[in-house]
Amino acid sequence: MTIAVEIPIQGAKEEVWKIISDIENAVNNISGIEKVEIHHHPGESLVGLKWTETRTLFGKTATETMWITEAEKNQYYQTRAESHGSIYITVMRIEENNEGTLLSMEFTGKPQSLGAKIMAGLLMPFFKKATKKALYQDLLDIKKVVEAGN
């Protein structure tokens, strides 16, 4: 399952990058995030940054540990999480255009265990719609923060 959302933002890609790459302060910028605990910060590069994020999804508190596997400053980063028998990959991408910046997020869930495959088959329609809504809200929150700084 892959879900993609995008939003135009009136601001330079560097301003958008500053917000999306500031994982430590994501709780201040994204309304769905309740807590962030950094486990490893590699220094200058984002690759290797590992954290636990707590947010409310589907009416329940969910905590996931994620890490950044790829990044190119002012362009994109990719995260990975492994939970409940699945692998989750998320890519945040920035593209500059004449109107400002386009921020996109692509979330992919890959069930690995038999149980995860069965649950994915049963809950996919509900999960997909709710996840798309949550991802889009994250982008709206980022847009608001970036545009408020202009």
N, C-alpha and C positions, 0 to 999 in steps of 0.2 A: 504494500500500500504506500503510495506517495501522494502527498498533499502539498500544493504550492500556492503561495499568496504573495502579493506584491502591493506596494503603495508608493505614489510619488511624494517626494519631500522637497520643500523649498529650502535648500541648503546645499552647501558643498559636500562632496563625498568625504572630505576630511572631518567635517562636523558630524556626519552620520557615523563614521568609523569610531570617532571618539566616544560616542554613546554606546554603540553596540559592542565595542571591545572592552568596555569598562564593566566586566563581570562582577567585580567586587561591589559596585554600586547599583547593580541591576534592580535591586529591591526599591531604590529610589526612583527608577525610571520606568519600570514595567509593573503595572497594577496587579497582575496575576501572581507575581513573585512575592512570597512572604518572608523568605530567609535565604541567604547565600553564605555558605561556609567554604572558604578556600582551603584546599588540602595541599596543593603544590603550585607555586608560581615560578615559572622558569626564567624570569627576568625580562629581558627586552622582547623576546619572541612570545607570541601567544601559544605556539605549539607546545603541548605538554601541560598547559594550565588545566588543573583538575579541581572540581568543586562539587559540592552537594547543594542542590537547589530544592527548596520546598515551595509548593504552590498548591492552589486548590483547583482540581480538575474533576469534572463530573460530580460536583458537590462533596468531594472528599479531598482531604489533604494527601498530597503525593510528594514523596521525596525521592529524587534521583541523583545519582552521581554521574557526572559528565566530564569529558575532557576534550580538549581541542587537538585534532589530529592533523589538520592542515590549516594554513593561514597565509594570506598575502595582504600586507598592510594596505588599507584603503580600497580593497577589492573584495575579499571574502574570507570567511573562516568556516571550518567544518567541525562539528562536534560529534561525539559518539557516546552512547550510553547502552548498557546491557542490563536488562531487567525483565523479570517475569517470563523468562524463556525467549526473549526477543532482543534483537539489536536495533537500536534507533540511531539514525544518522540525520543531522540537521545541517543545512548549509545556509548561511546568511551571506547575501551577495549585494554589492553596491555597484550601480552603473550610473555614470554621470550623463546627462543629456541637456538639451537646450533649456528645459524648464527647471532644472535642478538636478535631483538625484532620484533614481528608482531603487528602492530597497526591496529585495525579495527574500523569501524564506521558503526552503523546500525541506519537508520532513518526510523521512522514509522509515517505515517500520517493517522489519523482516523477522517474522516468527521463526524460531529455530527448533523449539521442542514440539512434540505432538500436542501437548496441552495448549500451548500458545497458538498453534495452527488451528485447533478446534475453536478456541475462543475468538480468534480473529475472524473466522468464518461466520460465527454466530453474531458477533457484535459489530462487524465492519460498518454497516450503514450508519448506526448511531455514533460510533466512535469517529468516523470520518467527518461527519457534519460538525460535531462538537469540537473536534480538534482543529478543524479549519477556522471555526469561529474564534477559538482561543489564540491561534497563531496570528490571525488578522488583528485581534485586539492588541497583541504585543506590538505589532507594527504601528498601529494607531498611537499607542503610548510613546513609542520612539519618535514618531513624526511630531507629536505634540512637544516633546522635550527639545528636539532639534529646532523646530520653528519658533519656539518661545525664546531661544537664545539668539535669534536673528534680529 
